[in-house]
Amino acid sequence: MKLDDLESQGLIERVEPNLGNVKQALERAQRDLKTARATLDIDEEWAYAIAYHAMLRAGRALMVFLEYRPKGKDQHKTVGEFCSRVLGEEYCTLINKFHRMRQKRHKFVYEVESRISRTEAKDSIESAKRLTEGIFRITKQKTEDLFKR
């Protein structure tokens, strides 16, 4: 896990550990997934954007769990890069998906011309679910007691 260059570039900074915030972020990511599924029949683009945000929240939870947070501009991109370095090869496909979703979600939010198909939206929800569950498993050891409360 090589994070020194992200830190030296001013993209991430150390923070005090806060497992309560990790718990809240992961719970919110789970609610985002549920909302994305419910939204799918109404609006594919928003379902896609919500699934992306579930991934983003899970990624930020992982950062806080490891006592970091993104800093400066392009924080969404930094979260993806951080996750890529921490999660490694096993999650490579999901992290690549996260990067593509970030770009597509940006176009949907900030540009007029953007179309996301139902298939893409469903796939994004499944990808978000897999990444969120993976991060939950990684953080579970230390946060297990918090999730029982």
C-alpha positions in Angstrom: 0.0 0.0 0.0 1.8 3.1 -1.2 0.1 6.2 0.0 3.2 8.4 0.6 3.0 10.1 -2.8 -0.7 10.9 -2.4 0.2 12.5 0.9 3.2 14.4 -0.5 1.1 15.7 -3.4 -1.4 17.1 -0.9 -4.2 14.8 -2.1 -4.7 13.1 1.3 -4.1 13.9 4.9 -4.0 12.0 8.2 -7.0 12.3 10.5 -7.9 11.0 13.9 -9.5 7.5 13.8 -13.3 7.7 14.1 -15.0 4.3 13.8 -18.4 6.0 14.4 -18.0 7.9 11.2 -17.0 4.7 9.4 -20.1 3.1 10.6 -22.3 6.0 9.6 -20.8 6.2 6.1 -21.2 2.5 5.5 -24.8 2.5 6.8 -25.5 5.5 4.5 -23.9 3.6 1.5 -26.3 0.8 2.2 -29.3 3.2 2.2 -28.0 4.7 -1.0 -28.0 1.3 -2.6 -31.6 0.7 -1.5 -32.5 4.1 -2.9 -30.8 3.4 -6.2 -32.7 0.2 -6.6 -36.0 2.0 -5.8 -35.2 4.8 -8.2 -34.3 2.5 -11.1 -37.8 2.2 -12.4 -38.3 5.9 -12.2 -35.0 7.4 -13.5 -32.0 5.3 -14.7 -29.6 8.3 -14.6 -30.4 9.1 -11.0 -30.2 5.5 -10.0 -26.7 5.4 -11.5 -25.7 8.6 -9.7 -27.0 7.3 -6.4 -25.1 4.0 -6.9 -21.9 6.0 -7.6 -22.4 7.9 -4.4 -22.8 4.6 -2.5 -19.3 3.7 -3.8 -17.9 7.1 -3.0 -19.3 6.9 0.6 -17.8 3.4 1.0 -14.5 4.6 -0.3 -14.4 7.6 2.0 -15.3 5.2 4.9 -12.3 3.1 4.0 -10.1 6.2 4.0 -11.4 7.2 7.5 -10.9 3.7 8.7 -7.3 3.9 7.7 -7.0 7.4 9.2 -7.0 9.4 6.0 -9.3 11.8 4.2 -9.1 13.4 0.7 -7.8 16.9 0.6 -7.9 19.7 -2.0 -9.7 19.5 -5.4 -10.7 16.4 -7.2 -11.6 14.6 -4.0 -13.8 12.0 -5.8 -10.8 11.1 -8.0 -8.6 10.9 -5.0 -11.0 8.5 -3.2 -10.8 6.2 -6.2 -7.0 6.3 -6.4 -6.8 5.7 -2.6 -9.1 2.6 -2.9 -7.1 1.3 -5.9 -3.9 1.4 -3.9 -5.4 -0.1 -0.7 -7.7 -2.7 -2.1 -5.3 -4.0 -4.8 -5.8 -6.4 -7.7 -8.8 -8.2 -6.2 -10.8 -5.0 -6.6 -9.2 -3.7 -9.8 -12.2 -4.2 -12.0 -14.5 -2.5 -9.4 -12.2 0.5 -9.0 -12.0 0.9 -12.7 -15.8 0.9 -12.8 -15.8 3.5 -10.0 -13.5 5.8 -12.1 -15.7 5.4 -15.2 -18.9 6.0 -13.1 -17.3 9.1 -11.7 -16.8 10.5 -15.1 -20.2 9.5 -16.4 -22.0 10.8 -13.3 -20.1 14.1 -13.7 -21.4 14.4 -17.3 -25.0 13.6 -16.2 -24.9 16.2 -13.4 -23.1 19.0 -15.2 -23.9 18.5 -18.9 -27.2 18.4 -20.8 -26.4 15.5 -23.1 -26.1 12.4 -21.0 -27.8 9.1 -21.3 -27.5 6.1 -19.1 -29.3 2.9 -20.0 -31.3 0.7 -17.6 -28.6 -2.0 -18.1 -25.8 0.4 -17.2 -27.8 1.6 -14.1 -28.5 -2.0 -13.0 -24.8 -2.8 -13.5 -23.7 0.2 -11.5 -25.9 -0.8 -8.6 -24.4 -4.3 -8.6 -20.9 -2.9 -8.8 -21.6 -0.5 -5.9 -23.0 -3.4 -3.9 -19.9 -5.5 -4.4 -17.5 -2.6 -3.6 -19.5 -1.6 -0.5 -19.7 -5.2 0.8 -15.9 -5.6 0.2 -15.1 -2.5 2.2 -17.6 -3.5 4.9 -15.8 -6.9 5.2 -12.4 -5.2 5.4 -13.5 -2.8 8.2 -15.8 -5.2 10.0 -13.2 -6.5 12.5 -12.8 -3.2 14.2 -16.3 -1.9 13.7 -18.2 -5.0 14.5 -19.2 -3.8 18.0 -20.4 -0.5 16.6 -22.7 -2.3 14.1 -24.3 -4.3 17.0 -25.4 -1.1 18.7 
